[in-house]
Amino acid sequence: MDMFKGFQKSLTCFLCSSLGGQITPFASRTFQYTKEQLGQAEDKTQLPPDYIDLEKRVDALKAVHQKMLAVTSQYANEPYDYPPNIKETFQDLGRTVSEKVNLLSTATSPAEAQAALTAPPTAKPQPKTFAHALARASLAGSQTLHQQHTSAGEDPLATALEKYALAQERVGEARLAQDAQIQSRFLAGWNTTLNTNISFATRARKNVEKARLTLDAVKARVKGTTWKIAGVGGAPRADVHDDHELSNEAQEEIEKAEDDFVTQTEEAVGVMKNVLDTPEPLRNLAELIAAQMEYHKKAYEILSELAPVIDGLQVEQEASRAADFSLH
């Protein structure tokens, strides 16, 4: 019992802390909210079912955006598919595979070839994507085979690895182009919807809740709702004294609070409908799919060009090997 008396006293001090002991709107709403949380509010204004349905739909839209962005935000992180076990040096990342191949084409000795592979960088470090890592590893493997090749002609596998390296670099560049498109055409749009449009709806809903709490607080006050302490071990309860009709002043105060509640509710309904009806999220999703399609199309075209070349090298090597066997 003493605990509840102390709690009631604290609330009273808080509510009457403004000038002249008048209850501020914020304090009044806080008092009403506390009563509701403790189950002491006699009446609570109910929101229309259609409004509650809109709230649920907006909450679902918000959850979808948060879930999708948690995954797709990786498109803004360049090395999202970069193997964590790879140990590449600054020199490895210094030049593009294309640049190294051009330098290697003019090398006339193993020393010059090694110098070409470790040439100082001419721009920023090369991208850390899986395709670029494949390209660098393939080119390094190609040169290792070339340096140890003592027979006449080219080493078929070394040649194939170099061509594969060049192709994978192009695939990696296509992936980076995809990521840039997704960042600008999908991530930007969905972040705007989440952080702006849905946030506007959240703010409007908060205004509705404030208006409702104010309305119910006014009703409780003008109708004479007070807090009283129950028997020992009991909880505080709200008693309503409605022995006489409300005064004109009190009725006007309730009507004013009701008008504000209706206005805020109508505004929130409009904002939520606008958020739910906008085609922007679907348009952004279409852009995401288009960027992915373009990337996979380019990757397919690049590898489709490469595949018959590698097949041709394989056929030549098998034919050469068969010829060698026939001679023996």
Contacts in CASP RR format, 6 or more apart in sequence:
PFRMAT RR
TARGET T0000
AUTHOR 0000-0000-0000
METHOD contacts of the structure
MODEL  1
MDMFKGFQKSLTCFLCSSLGGQITPFASRTFQYTKEQLGQAEDKTQLPPD
YIDLEKRVDALKAVHQKMLAVTSQYANEPYDYPPNIKETFQDLGRTVSEK
VNLLSTATSPAEAQAALTAPPTAKPQPKTFAHALARASLAGSQTLHQQHT
SAGEDPLATALEKYALAQERVGEARLAQDAQIQSRFLAGWNTTLNTNISF
ATRARKNVEKARLTLDAVKARVKGTTWKIAGVGGAPRADVHDDHELSNEA
QEEIEKAEDDFVTQTEEAVGVMKNVLDTPEPLRNLAELIAAQMEYHKKAY
EILSELAPVIDGLQVEQEASRAADFSLH
1 229 0 8 1.000
1 231 0 8 1.000
1 232 0 8 1.000
1 233 0 8 1.000
1 234 0 8 1.000
4 229 0 8 1.000
4 234 0 8 1.000
4 235 0 8 1.000
4 236 0 8 1.000
5 229 0 8 1.000
7 236 0 8 1.000
8 227 0 8 1.000
8 229 0 8 1.000
8 236 0 8 1.000
11 31 0 8 1.000
11 34 0 8 1.000
11 227 0 8 1.000
14 27 0 8 1.000
14 30 0 8 1.000
14 31 0 8 1.000
15 23 0 8 1.000
15 24 0 8 1.000
15 27 0 8 1.000
15 28 0 8 1.000
15 31 0 8 1.000
16 22 0 8 1.000
16 23 0 8 1.000
17 24 0 8 1.000
17 27 0 8 1.000
18 24 0 8 1.000
18 27 0 8 1.000
23 31 0 8 1.000
23 221 0 8 1.000
25 214 0 8 1.000
28 213 0 8 1.000
28 214 0 8 1.000
28 217 0 8 1.000
28 218 0 8 1.000
28 221 0 8 1.000
29 210 0 8 1.000
29 213 0 8 1.000
29 214 0 8 1.000
29 217 0 8 1.000
31 217 0 8 1.000
32 41 0 8 1.000
32 213 0 8 1.000
32 214 0 8 1.000
32 216 0 8 1.000
32 217 0 8 1.000
32 220 0 8 1.000
33 213 0 8 1.000
35 41 0 8 1.000
35 220 0 8 1.000
35 227 0 8 1.000
35 238 0 8 1.000
36 44 0 8 1.000
36 216 0 8 1.000
38 235 0 8 1.000
38 236 0 8 1.000
40 227 0 8 1.000
40 235 0 8 1.000
40 236 0 8 1.000
40 237 0 8 1.000
40 238 0 8 1.000
41 216 0 8 1.000
41 220 0 8 1.000
41 238 0 8 1.000
42 220 0 8 1.000
42 225 0 8 1.000
42 238 0 8 1.000
42 240 0 8 1.000
43 216 0 8 1.000
43 219 0 8 1.000
43 220 0 8 1.000
44 216 0 8 1.000
45 212 0 8 1.000
45 215 0 8 1.000
45 216 0 8 1.000
45 261 0 8 1.000
47 208 0 8 1.000
47 212 0 8 1.000
47 265 0 8 1.000
48 265 0 8 1.000
50 269 0 8 1.000
51 208 0 8 1.000
51 265 0 8 1.000
51 268 0 8 1.000
51 269 0 8 1.000
54 269 0 8 1.000
54 272 0 8 1.000
54 273 0 8 1.000
54 276 0 8 1.000
55 205 0 8 1.000
55 272 0 8 1.000
57 272 0 8 1.000
57 276 0 8 1.000
58 198 0 8 1.000
58 201 0 8 1.000
58 205 0 8 1.000
58 272 0 8 1.000
58 275 0 8 1.000
58 276 0 8 1.000
61 198 0 8 1.000
61 275 0 8 1.000
61 276 0 8 1.000
61 281 0 8 1.000
62 194 0 8 1.000
62 198 0 8 1.000
65 190 0 8 1.000
65 193 0 8 1.000
65 194 0 8 1.000
65 198 0 8 1.000
65 281 0 8 1.000
66 194 0 8 1.000
68 190 0 8 1.000
69 187 0 8 1.000
69 190 0 8 1.000
69 191 0 8 1.000
69 194 0 8 1.000
72 182 0 8 1.000
72 186 0 8 1.000
72 187 0 8 1.000
72 190 0 8 1.000
72 288 0 8 1.000
73 187 0 8 1.000
74 80 0 8 1.000
75 178 0 8 1.000
75 179 0 8 1.000
75 182 0 8 1.000
75 183 0 8 1.000
75 186 0 8 1.000
75 187 0 8 1.000
76 179 0 8 1.000
76 183 0 8 1.000
76 187 0 8 1.000
78 127 0 8 1.000
78 128 0 8 1.000
78 129 0 8 1.000
78 176 0 8 1.000
78 179 0 8 1.000
79 128 0 8 1.000
79 129 0 8 1.000
81 129 0 8 1.000
81 130 0 8 1.000
82 128 0 8 1.000
82 129 0 8 1.000
82 130 0 8 1.000
82 133 0 8 1.000
83 130 0 8 1.000
83 133 0 8 1.000
86 133 0 8 1.000
88 128 0 8 1.000
88 133 0 8 1.000
88 136 0 8 1.000
90 121 0 8 1.000
90 125 0 8 1.000
91 117 0 8 1.000
91 118 0 8 1.000
92 136 0 8 1.000
92 140 0 8 1.000
93 121 0 8 1.000
93 125 0 8 1.000
93 126 0 8 1.000
93 128 0 8 1.000
93 136 0 8 1.000
94 119 0 8 1.000
94 120 0 8 1.000
94 121 0 8 1.000
94 122 0 8 1.000
94 125 0 8 1.000
94 126 0 8 1.000
95 103 0 8 1.000
95 119 0 8 1.000
95 121 0 8 1.000
95 122 0 8 1.000
95 126 0 8 1.000
96 126 0 8 1.000
96 169 0 8 1.000
97 132 0 8 1.000
97 135 0 8 1.000
97 136 0 8 1.000
97 139 0 8 1.000
97 165 0 8 1.000
97 166 0 8 1.000
97 168 0 8 1.000
97 169 0 8 1.000
98 166 0 8 1.000
98 169 0 8 1.000
99 119 0 8 1.000
99 122 0 8 1.000
100 116 0 8 1.000
100 117 0 8 1.000
100 119 0 8 1.000
100 139 0 8 1.000
101 139 0 8 1.000
101 162 0 8 1.000
101 165 0 8 1.000
101 166 0 8 1.000
103 116 0 8 1.000
103 119 0 8 1.000
104 113 0 8 1.000
104 116 0 8 1.000
104 117 0 8 1.000
104 143 0 8 1.000
106 112 0 8 1.000
106 116 0 8 1.000
107 113 0 8 1.000
107 115 0 8 1.000
107 116 0 8 1.000
110 147 0 8 1.000
113 143 0 8 1.000
113 146 0 8 1.000
113 147 0 8 1.000
117 139 0 8 1.000
117 140 0 8 1.000
117 143 0 8 1.000
126 132 0 8 1.000
126 136 0 8 1.000
127 172 0 8 1.000
127 176 0 8 1.000
129 172 0 8 1.000
129 175 0 8 1.000
129 176 0 8 1.000
131 168 0 8 1.000
131 169 0 8 1.000
131 171 0 8 1.000
131 172 0 8 1.000
131 175 0 8 1.000
132 168 0 8 1.000
132 169 0 8 1.000
132 172 0 8 1.000
134 164 0 8 1.000
134 165 0 8 1.000
134 168 0 8 1.000
135 164 0 8 1.000
135 165 0 8 1.000
135 166 0 8 1.000
135 167 0 8 1.000
135 168 0 8 1.000
135 169 0 8 1.000
135 172 0 8 1.000
136 165 0 8 1.000
138 161 0 8 1.000
138 162 0 8 1.000
138 164 0 8 1.000
138 165 0 8 1.000
138 168 0 8 1.000
139 161 0 8 1.000
139 162 0 8 1.000
139 165 0 8 1.000
141 158 0 8 1.000
141 161 0 8 1.000
142 158 0 8 1.000
142 159 0 8 1.000
142 161 0 8 1.000
142 162 0 8 1.000
142 165 0 8 1.000
143 158 0 8 1.000
145 155 0 8 1.000
145 157 0 8 1.000
145 158 0 8 1.000
145 161 0 8 1.000
146 154 0 8 1.000
146 155 0 8 1.000
146 158 0 8 1.000
149 155 0 8 1.000
149 158 0 8 1.000
156 313 0 8 1.000
156 314 0 8 1.000
156 316 0 8 1.000
156 317 0 8 1.000
159 313 0 8 1.000
160 309 0 8 1.000
160 310 0 8 1.000
160 313 0 8 1.000
160 314 0 8 1.000
163 306 0 8 1.000
163 309 0 8 1.000
163 310 0 8 1.000
164 306 0 8 1.000
164 310 0 8 1.000
167 302 0 8 1.000
167 303 0 8 1.000
167 305 0 8 1.000
167 306 0 8 1.000
170 298 0 8 1.000
170 302 0 8 1.000
171 298 0 8 1.000
171 299 0 8 1.000
171 302 0 8 1.000
171 303 0 8 1.000
174 294 0 8 1.000
174 295 0 8 1.000
174 298 0 8 1.000
174 299 0 8 1.000
174 302 0 8 1.000
175 295 0 8 1.000
175 299 0 8 1.000
177 294 0 8 1.000
177 295 0 8 1.000
178 291 0 8 1.000
178 292 0 8 1.000
178 294 0 8 1.000
178 295 0 8 1.000
181 287 0 8 1.000
181 290 0 8 1.000
181 291 0 8 1.000
181 294 0 8 1.000
182 287 0 8 1.000
182 288 0 8 1.000
182 291 0 8 1.000
182 292 0 8 1.000
185 284 0 8 1.000
185 287 0 8 1.000
185 288 0 8 1.000
185 291 0 8 1.000
186 284 0 8 1.000
186 285 0 8 1.000
186 287 0 8 1.000
186 288 0 8 1.000
186 291 0 8 1.000
189 280 0 8 1.000
189 281 0 8 1.000
189 284 0 8 1.000
190 281 0 8 1.000
190 284 0 8 1.000
192 280 0 8 1.000
193 275 0 8 1.000
193 278 0 8 1.000
193 280 0 8 1.000
193 281 0 8 1.000
193 284 0 8 1.000
197 274 0 8 1.000
197 275 0 8 1.000
197 278 0 8 1.000
198 275 0 8 1.000
200 271 0 8 1.000
200 275 0 8 1.000
201 268 0 8 1.000
201 271 0 8 1.000
201 272 0 8 1.000
201 275 0 8 1.000
204 264 0 8 1.000
204 267 0 8 1.000
204 268 0 8 1.000
204 271 0 8 1.000
204 272 0 8 1.000
205 268 0 8 1.000
205 272 0 8 1.000
207 264 0 8 1.000
207 267 0 8 1.000
207 268 0 8 1.000
208 261 0 8 1.000
208 264 0 8 1.000
208 265 0 8 1.000
208 268 0 8 1.000
210 264 0 8 1.000
211 257 0 8 1.000
211 260 0 8 1.000
211 261 0 8 1.000
211 263 0 8 1.000
211 264 0 8 1.000
211 265 0 8 1.000
212 261 0 8 1.000
214 257 0 8 1.000
214 260 0 8 1.000
214 261 0 8 1.000
215 254 0 8 1.000
215 257 0 8 1.000
215 258 0 8 1.000
215 260 0 8 1.000
215 261 0 8 1.000
218 253 0 8 1.000
218 254 0 8 1.000
218 257 0 8 1.000
219 225 0 8 1.000
219 254 0 8 1.000
219 257 0 8 1.000
220 238 0 8 1.000
220 240 0 8 1.000
222 246 0 8 1.000
222 250 0 8 1.000
222 253 0 8 1.000
222 254 0 8 1.000
223 240 0 8 1.000
223 241 0 8 1.000
223 242 0 8 1.000
223 246 0 8 1.000
224 240 0 8 1.000
224 241 0 8 1.000
224 242 0 8 1.000
225 238 0 8 1.000
225 239 0 8 1.000
225 240 0 8 1.000
225 241 0 8 1.000
226 238 0 8 1.000
226 239 0 8 1.000
226 241 0 8 1.000
227 236 0 8 1.000
227 237 0 8 1.000
227 238 0 8 1.000
228 236 0 8 1.000
228 237 0 8 1.000
228 238 0 8 1.000
228 239 0 8 1.000
229 236 0 8 1.000
230 236 0 8 1.000
230 237 0 8 1.000
246 254 0 8 1.000
END
